[in-house]
Amino acid sequence: MSQAKEEGSTTKNTTHEALASEIHGTSDLLSKLPTREGWSEPLVLYKNYWFRPHLAANIMHVQNNFKPRHDDTILALNPKCGTTWMKALAFTITSRFRYDFVNHPLLSHHPQDVVPFIEIPWDGDMTYVERLPSPRLLTTHIPPSLLPSSIASWGCRVVYMCRDPKDTFVSRWHFENRVSREHNISLESAFSMFSEGFSAYGPFWDHCLEYWKKSIANPDKVLFLKYEDMILEPIKYVIRLATFLGAPFSTKEEEDGIPEEVVRLCSFEKLSNLQINQTGEFSRRDNLVLDKSAFFRKGKVGDWVNHMSEEMGRKLDSITEEKLNGSSLVL
C-alpha cells in the first residue's frame, strides 16, 4: 500500500473513531438529562431549553463541529414564527441576480429545501452544510446561548424573526397534530404546557429575549424583525432585509418594482398553491410524518381568536408581559 493510501485510511479510521466517541458521549449525556412527556413525544431539558432527544443530540454535534464563516448568514427563528416565509424571502433576495422570476427555483422547490438547517441534517447528513460553497445562507431554531460562540467572533449576519406567542402557539398546536399520526394533543393540554415554557425549543420567551439582547448589543450583525410588521408592510421590510443582507436594491430595481416581485413570489398565496408545496413528504421518523403541505396553513395575523378563548388569550398576554418586563421588547 502506498503512503498516500495509508494516510487516507488512517484519516478515515480516525474520523470514524471520533464520530463513534462523540455518539457514545452524547448518548451518555442525553440519558442523564431531565425528561418529560411532550406534545407528541418526550422532551429533554438541555441547558434550560426543551428539545426532542434526537435534536438535542444534533445540537451537541453542532456545538462541537460547526465551523462558521465570516460571510455566513443565519436565519434564526422560533418554530412556527414564519421560517418558511423567511427562507423564501432571504433566498430570493440574495440570489436574484442568478434567477429570474419566471423560472425561479421556488417555483419547483419547497422553501424548506433551498435553505438548509444547521441542526436538522439533510437526509441524515450532519456534514452537508460544511460542504456548501460560500457565502452560505443557513437556518436554525437554536437559541444563541446554545450556538457555537465562534459565530459571534466570526461576525456572521443573523436575522431573527419573532411572532405573537398566541398565533405561534396555535400554529404549533396544529403542526404537532398534523405531523404526529398517533399522539394528537388537545388544545387545552398544549396551551397549559406552552404557557409554562414547555415546548420544543422553548421556553418561547427566553428564545426571543436572547436574540433581542443580541440585536441591541450588535445591531449591525443581528437584525430583529417581527412577523406582524412584515405582514403589514412587506415591501418596506424586504428592502430593509436586503440592505442588511448586503444585497441592497438599487434605485433602478426599486423603480422597476423588484421588491414587489420578491414579495409576490414569496407570498403565502403564491407558494401554498404550488404543486411542489402541496404534495409529497420530507421525511418519516417513527410516528412522525412531515408532509410538505404541513408548512403552509394560514399565515394569518390574529388567527388565534378562532381557536383560543379570550381568557386564554389574556393569560398568554399576561405571561408575555411578565416575561419581557424590563427588556423594552413588546410582542
Summary of the structure (lengths in Angstrom):
residues: 331
radius of gyration: 20.6
end to end distance: 64.6
largest distance: 74.4
contacts: 963
relative contact order: 0.14
helix: 52%
strand: 13%
